[in-house]
Structures are given as structure tokens and as C-alpha cells.
Amino acid sequence: MIMGFLKNALMARHFKTLQSGLESAIRKDPTNPNLRKKFALELAHFGNRLFAGKEPLAWCGITVPFDLLNALGVNACFVEFLGAVLSASGQINDILENAEQDGYSPDTCGYHRAVYGAARQGLVPTPDFLIGSSVPCTGGQAVMERLSSQFKKDLYMLQIPQVENERNVAFLAHQLREMVSFVESRLGKKLDQERLRNAVRLSNEMRAQMVELFSLAAQNPSPVKSKELANFALVLNLMNGTQAGLDLVGNFKTEYARRVREQQCPPSKLRLLWLQNRIQFKNGLLDLLENEYQASIVVDELNDVTWEPIDPDDPFPGMAKRSISIPFNGPGTNRLTHLKKLIDRYQIGGVINPCNWGCRQGAGSRGLIEQSLREMSIPIINLEVDCVDSRGFGEGQLRTRLEAFLETASARAGRASS
């Protein structure tokens, strides 16, 4: 018990140190927009709340409606976020080995191995409850079930339909109402309807700002620097229904509008689309893209708005549609249609696909995506990596393959522009 508390305190200290360092860096350069630093600072604030133990805590799946949980006064986080944080901090190897010693195969998803190993080692706080979802993967369901057993806490599992129609939306909206009852019974209080309406209003305003932000990002030349919007919309989901999330998107939109207006968007020789998640640990691949080939990642696959505004007076159907709309849901053709839309909108000249080991979305769909993009004459490179586990990361080999891809894609882009 004492050892678990100490390890938990180490993670809490990590977020406090991160927050302090970022605040100091921003103060030293107040005229710099510091977009990525301010994004990281808000995540540090979020991490501090997770580990403070002052409010109810829930570990969740990715497609859970976080604005609803924020309205309920719950600090909620999808578990893959923890895997990414542990990887970026460089503290992950022992944690992964711990999960593997308990039966997790090394070729399963590193995000899920990481959070389960961290839970076994007492590195993450015990939640009040857990809420899982069937999308985007069954591996996510499995780790939520194991965490529920590990923490000895109740789990509510959302079953996300694969097709949006009236019956399926009603089915999921009913589950969301049941989820509210599940949370209310564990908190000992009812959902404040006015607080819910306000959270939905903030979500809708943030959605509108995101539409404008991504429209600016799609311009050619683009105001986006390759690291600024890495994993942006996916992580921003945690701030749905909060003023902090709305302000963060507004800062990005204002700065991108300024760059476009003042023509501070240097053209890149190659505009790239990055699929799924970024590689979370330190590596030199992005420097290769930007510095040696003047290539720019102008869009990540999930940096898009795929849902309509939600009715504040009847939010559950709209929240259901939002969860169903994620491109990773349903048949593979849904994802391909979404990728084609991004390629056209952003004038993409090449695609990087990190085929995360053990991932249906990464490794499982690589053949389907590769075939579809070849039919569009769009170069693609499949990087066989684990996005959080650096132990098998062969940077030299990947660099050689990436250079060959960039040469091909750059030549094609040059011919297309001439």
C-alpha cells in the first residue's frame, strides 16, 4: 500500500514539474504564441487534477462523452492518454515488462500494456468507477475489464453501434442515460441539468471553433507546424464541455488566422497526412521530415469534426451520433472515405501510417488503406512500430525507408505542381 502511494506520488510530481517548467518557459517569452507549450500546459493542469484526489475519478474509453462526465463533476480520462504520458516521460520500460509478466503479450497494443502495468505497480490512482466503450477496439474493452478487476471497481461498458440510423442512435442514447444513472448512484448526487446544458453549449462552441481552425490548417501554404496539432483533437476530447478547451482552440485559431493574414506560412515541398496516433517517445523522424526534406505534417487523421452540433435541451441523441461518427467505427470503407476527404481538402502529397503493433486500426487495416491510396496515386509508407514502446524501435532502418518514401513523394509532388 505504501509503495503504491509513493509511486502514485511520483506521477503526480511529474505533472507538477511539467506544469512549473512550461509556465516558466512561457513567462520568459511572453510575445511568442507558444501554442504547443500552452496545449501541454493545459494537459499538465489536467494531469494534476487526475492525481490530486479532490474530485471523483473515472478511467474511460476513447468514445465516452467527456462533456457529460465533466457536467457530472467527474475527472475522466481515457486510459490510452496515460500510456502516451508514460512513454513521453521515458519511464515506460519497467511498466511494460510488468504487464508482460502478468500475461500481456509484447506484440499487443503498447498503450494498453502500459496502463495495465502502471495500475499493477500503483502508478495511477484508483478510480471511483470505470466507463469503457466498444469503439475503437476490442483491446480497449479488454483492458478496461482487467483494470476493473485490478482496482475492484465497477465498470459500465458502452456498446457503440457501427451504423448511424434512428434505431441505433436511440439505442446508444438510452445507454448514455443509463450511464448517467450508473454515475449518479456512485456519486450520491443527481446530474445538474443546467450544468449539462452549459457543458453542451461549450462543446458546441468548441466544435464551431475547431471547424474554423481546421479550415485554416487546410490552406496552402498551411499555418500548421508539424508538431503543433499532433494528437490534437483526440486529446482535446478530454476537455469537451469546459471553458479551458474552448479557450485553447480559440488561441490556436487566432494565431493561425494571424499567420494566414500576415502571410507567415512558408510553403512546404510536401504536405503530409499522419494516420492514427503519433509516436509518443522521442525520435528523430520529424526532424528528418522538416529539416532535410522541407515536408510538413499538415493534418493528423483524427483532426476533424465529424458530428453536428448537439441540442442542449436533448443532448443524448447528439452525443450518441458523435460517438458513432468516429472514422474508426463501422466498416473499413468509412475510414477510407474519411481519408479521401482529408487528402482532397488538405492537398496531401503523401501519407505516413504508423502500424502500431497489435492494433486493429494500425496494423490490421494497413493493406486496405495501402491499396486504396495507391488507386488514388498517393504515396504511403507503413511504419511497423509500437507508438509507445521504444524497445523495438529501429530508427536507423525506419529512417532509411522514410527517406526513400520522401524522395518518391517529393518527386511526385514536384511533377504535380509543374
C-alpha positions, -999 to +999 in steps of 0.1 A: +000+000+000+028+024+010+048+016-021+018+022-044+012+056-027+048+066-033+047+056-070+014+074-074+031+105-058+059+102-084+034+105-113+017+135-095+052+151-092+058+145-129+027+167-138+036+193-113+072+196-126+059+197-162+035+225-153+062+245-135+086+241-164+061+251-190+049+281-170+085+293-167+092+289-204+061+308-214+069+336-190+104+340-204+090+345-239+056+362-235+053+376-270+056+341-285+022+324-291+037+292-277+008+272-290+022+237-283+036+248-249+001+262-239-015+230-251+010+209-230+004+232-200-034+226-201-027+189-202-004+193-172-032+210-153-055+182-164-029+156-151-026+174-118-064+172-113-063+134-121-038+128-094-050+154-068-077+131-055-100+160-047-128+151-072-144+118-084-122+100-109-131+077-138-109+058-162-126+056-196-126+045-232-119+070-260-155+074-273-171+081-239-188+116-239-164+136-217-186+167-217-213+146-200-188+134-174-175+170-169-210+181-163-213+154-136-182+168-119-160+138-127-124+139-136-124+115-165-096+103-188-093+077-215-066+052-204-046+055-236-037+090-225-017+075-196+002+052-219+012+082-240+023+102-210+044+073-196+060+068-230+069+105-234+083+106-199+107+078-206+095+058-176+077+030-195+100+000-200+097-015-165+059-009-166+056-027-199+076-056-186+053-058-155+023-062-178+040-088-199+049-108-168+012-109-160+002-123-194+001-094-218+020-104-250+047-080-261+030-078-296-003-065-282-011-028-280+016-009-260-010+017-248-030-010-230+001-029-217+014+004-203-017+014-184-023-021-171+013-024-159+011+011-143-020+000-125-003-031-112+026-010-100+004+015-082+014+043-106-021+055-112-048+064-087-077+041-080-108+054-098-143+056-083-156+037-114-147+029-150-166+035-182-155+016-213-166+016-249-166-009-277-151+015-302-124+019-314-112-016-305-118-048-285-084-044-269-097-013-252-127-032-238-104-060-226-080-036-207-110-019-191-122-052-178-088-061-164-085-027-148-119-031-132-107-063-117-074-049-107-090-019-089-120-038-077-143-010-091-175-012-111-173-009-149-201+004-173-195-006-209-210+014-238-218-007-269-213+017-298-234+007-329-214+005-361-240+023-383-258+056-376-296+052-381-326+062-360-328+029-341-291+028-333-290+064-322-319+058-298-302+026-286-270+044-277-288+075-263-306+051-239-272+037-228-260+072-221-290+078-199-283+046-181-246+056-178-258+088-160-278+067-135-247+045-130-225+075-122-252+092-101-256+061-079-218+061-072-215+099-066-246+101-045-260+131-064-280+139-094-269+154-127-275+192-127-295+199-158-283+235-161-247+224-157-253+198-185-268+225-208-238+247-202-213+219-209-231+211-242-231+248-251-193+249-245-189+218-266-208+233-295-188+265-293-156+245-293-168+224-322-175+256-342-140+269-334-125+236-344-142+238-378-127+272-384-093+261-371-091+231-394-103+252-423-073+275-417-050+245-413-060+232-447-049+263-466-019+261-489+006+271-476-006+259-442-001+278-410+005+244-392+039+234-379+043+197-379+042+192-341+016+218-332-015+197-339-001+163-331-029+142-315-048+175-310-085+166-315-081+132-298-067+147-266-089+178-268-118+154-264-110+152-227-118+189-224-152+187-241-177+209-222-151+231-205-140+267-208-104+256-209-110+235-240-128+263-258-101+288-249-074+265-261-090+260-295-096+298-298-059+305-292-049+282-320-075+296-343-065+332-336-028+325-342-034+306-374-056+333-387-028+358-380-002+337-398-025+334-428-034+371-428+002+382-424+015+356-449+037+339-424+030+304-437+062+293-455+054+268-483+065+232-478+077+210-506+055+181-494+022+181-475+017+150-454-011+132-436-003+112-404-026+084-396-039+074-362-015+083-334+019+100-334+049+081-320+049+092-284+086+087-274+115+109-285+128+101-320+144+119-349+119+112-377+101+145-376+134+164-378+142+144-409+109+154-425+111+191-417+148+199-419+161+176-447+130+174-470+110+205-461+080+183-456+052+192-433+025+172-415-005+194-421-031+171-407-035+141-383-062+117-392-085+125-363-081+162-365-115+167-380-151+174-370-174+145-379-205+154-359-232+180-359-240+205-331-258+189-301-291+200-288-285+213-252-321+205-242-319+169-255-282+161-257-282+123-256-291+116-293-264+142-304-238+127-281-247+092-295-243+104-331-209+119-322-196+086-307-208+067-337-193+091-362-156+084-353-139+072-386-126+041-368-161+028-363-180+005-387-167-010-419-133-001-432-149+019-461-159+045-435-123+052-427-113+052-464-140+077-472-128+100-444-091+097-456-100+106-491-118+137-479-088+148-459-064+141-488-085+163-511-092+191-486-055+193-475-040+187-509-019+158-495+011+145-513+020+116-490+007+095-461+025+081-431+009+052-414+024+040-381+012+004-379+010+002-342+016-035-332-014-053-320-038-026-332-067-033-355-068+003-367-030+005-373-016-029-383-050-046-391-061-021-417-028-014-434-035-035-465-069-019-472-056+016-467-025+010-489-045-004-517-070+024-516-043+052-516-024+035-544-056+037-565-055+074-558-018+076-567-010+088-532+024+075-518+021+058-484+047+044-460+038+018-434+060+021-403+060-011-383+063+004-348+048+004-313+039+040-308+047+039-270+072+011-267+107+022-278+124-011-270+120-024-306+122+009-324+149+006-351+153+043-360+181+037-385+161+013-406+130+034-404+149+065-414+162+047-445+127+037-455+113+071-447+140+088-469+131+066-498+094+074-493+101+111-491+121+111-523+093+094-541+065+115-527+085+148-532+092+139-569+055+132-574+045+164-557+070+183-579+056+169-611+020+176-599+028+213-593+047+219-625 
